[in-house]
Amino acid sequence: MSPKKKVLVGMSGGVDSTVTTLLLKEEGYEVEGLYMKLHSKPGYHEIHQARAQKAADFVGIKLHVLDLQEKFNKNVFQPFIDTYAEGKTPNPCALCNRTMKFGEMIQFADQIGADYLATGHYIKTDGEFFYQAEDDTKDQSYFLFYVNKEILPRLKFPLGERKKSDIKRLAASIKGLESFASQAESSEICFVETTYTDVLKDHVQVDQVGEVLDTQGNVVGEHKGYMHYTIGKRRGFTVKGAHDPHFVTKIIPEKNQIIVGKREDLACNEVVIDNLNMFHDEKEFDTTVKLRYRTKAVKCHVKIEDDKAHIKLEEGVFGVAVGQAAVFYDDDKLIGGGWIIDA
Ligand SMILES: Nc1ncnc2c1ncn2[C@@H]1O[C@H](COP(=O)(O)OP(=O)(O)OP(=O)(O)O)[C@@H](O)[C@H]1O
């Protein structure tokens, strides 16, 4: 009989990675777990590492622990702060997936001689491409567009074909795992407990009152500090004598100014992205693109030149923010993406 294939599972202490571990063990793999200490939120790791250990003990596998707080700070957290300070909107999860979850973790998989790396992400892969998850309310493919494509043949996502509600139900039905089923869902950005500005406040001057301009450049009001705003935001600033809602259309960090306009001023028809991560080699193609998480993909024409992709959208899209990811999909197949530098 050939020796069992070994899988390393990223274990966060949550229900998804716990069930992932269980499913792989049941499939007959030799499974080991890894808990990574990523951010430095006080008190966080004590709780989550203990939960990951409880899960590993239940399943009967070894749990490794790595302290990667310095690397996380350099690769994910500091860029998050810098991007807001530059008046842009960051996507820390996509950076974390490339550098930490599918960067550091695959290196660790090599160290322990694991054939595969698995996580509890809701996404599918055939080893060549990523595909949207079966459960479209949980699909996380948008955040994995920047993962190095060379490692795809070594990735396993047992939850990609399943529904979150079934995963919870399964955990709830297993004696010893009930508490995992009833844990609160983790927040969208793991190191943001309340608001992102609360996190920024410890590192940069967020609350600096500044001018609100209209699209002609006239000063029309006041705001609380440009980092409080993302493109498309419509509250938290004043516009003298305004009757209609106004939306942030541009952020000018060097002058601490924001420009506001009507909804139609927000419409964006062309986007430029750089730092591409493409899963096919075509340089010009028609496809669809998602310009932020939880929005529908819109039809577009793409031309890649000088390591940048120029995207012409078939319909105007509202609230496109520099710093966010643009991710291309052919139906449910993710074919690549990049980072928005102009919109
Ligand atoms: N600190 C960590 N150490 C190791 N792996 C992790 C860690 N955080 C997340 N992962 C892996 O990445 C997957 C997706 O992470 P995400 O933060 O989206 O988790 P989630 O949806 O809350 O899942 P879970 O229920 O497993 O916590 C997890 O299921 C897990 O496999």
PDBQT file of the ligand as one rigid body, heavy atoms in Angstrom, charges set to zero:
ROOT
HETATM    1  N1  LIG A 401      -4.365  32.279  12.059  1.00  0.00    +0.000 N 
HETATM    2  C1  LIG A 401      -4.523  31.307  11.155  1.00  0.00    +0.000 A 
HETATM    3  N2  LIG A 401      -3.658  30.268  11.122  1.00  0.00    +0.000 NA
HETATM    4  C2  LIG A 401      -3.790  29.271  10.210  1.00  0.00    +0.000 A 
HETATM    5  N3  LIG A 401      -4.765  29.257   9.270  1.00  0.00    +0.000 NA
HETATM    6  C3  LIG A 401      -5.647  30.261   9.261  1.00  0.00    +0.000 A 
HETATM    7  C4  LIG A 401      -5.577  31.336  10.197  1.00  0.00    +0.000 A 
HETATM    8  N4  LIG A 401      -6.590  32.195   9.941  1.00  0.00    +0.000 NA
HETATM    9  C5  LIG A 401      -7.265  31.668   8.894  1.00  0.00    +0.000 A 
HETATM   10  N5  LIG A 401      -6.711  30.508   8.483  1.00  0.00    +0.000 N 
HETATM   11  C6  LIG A 401      -7.173  29.619   7.383  1.00  0.00    +0.000 C 
HETATM   12  O1  LIG A 401      -7.792  30.392   6.380  1.00  0.00    +0.000 OA
HETATM   13  C7  LIG A 401      -9.169  30.010   6.242  1.00  0.00    +0.000 C 
HETATM   14  C8  LIG A 401     -10.037  31.194   5.907  1.00  0.00    +0.000 C 
HETATM   15  O2  LIG A 401      -9.817  32.201   6.838  1.00  0.00    +0.000 OA
HETATM   16  P1  LIG A 401     -10.974  33.218   7.246  1.00  0.00    +0.000 P 
HETATM   17  O3  LIG A 401     -10.358  34.227   8.123  1.00  0.00    +0.000 OA
HETATM   18  O4  LIG A 401     -11.693  33.600   6.035  1.00  0.00    +0.000 OA
HETATM   19  O5  LIG A 401     -11.756  32.222   8.159  1.00  0.00    +0.000 OA
HETATM   20  P2  LIG A 401     -13.210  31.936   8.577  1.00  0.00    +0.000 P 
HETATM   21  O6  LIG A 401     -14.195  31.991   7.477  1.00  0.00    +0.000 OA
HETATM   22  O7  LIG A 401     -13.460  32.660   9.809  1.00  0.00    +0.000 OA
HETATM   23  O8  LIG A 401     -12.910  30.374   8.836  1.00  0.00    +0.000 OA
HETATM   24  P3  LIG A 401     -12.774  29.614  10.194  1.00  0.00    +0.000 P 
HETATM   25  O9  LIG A 401     -14.199  29.264  10.543  1.00  0.00    +0.000 OA
HETATM   26  O10 LIG A 401     -11.941  28.410   9.880  1.00  0.00    +0.000 OA
HETATM   27  O11 LIG A 401     -12.116  30.587  11.156  1.00  0.00    +0.000 OA
HETATM   28  C9  LIG A 401      -9.528  29.337   7.558  1.00  0.00    +0.000 C 
HETATM   29  O12 LIG A 401     -10.600  28.442   7.402  1.00  0.00    +0.000 OA
HETATM   30  C10 LIG A 401      -8.230  28.640   7.894  1.00  0.00    +0.000 C 
HETATM   31  O13 LIG A 401      -8.091  27.433   7.181  1.00  0.00    +0.000 OA
ENDROOT
TORSDOF 0
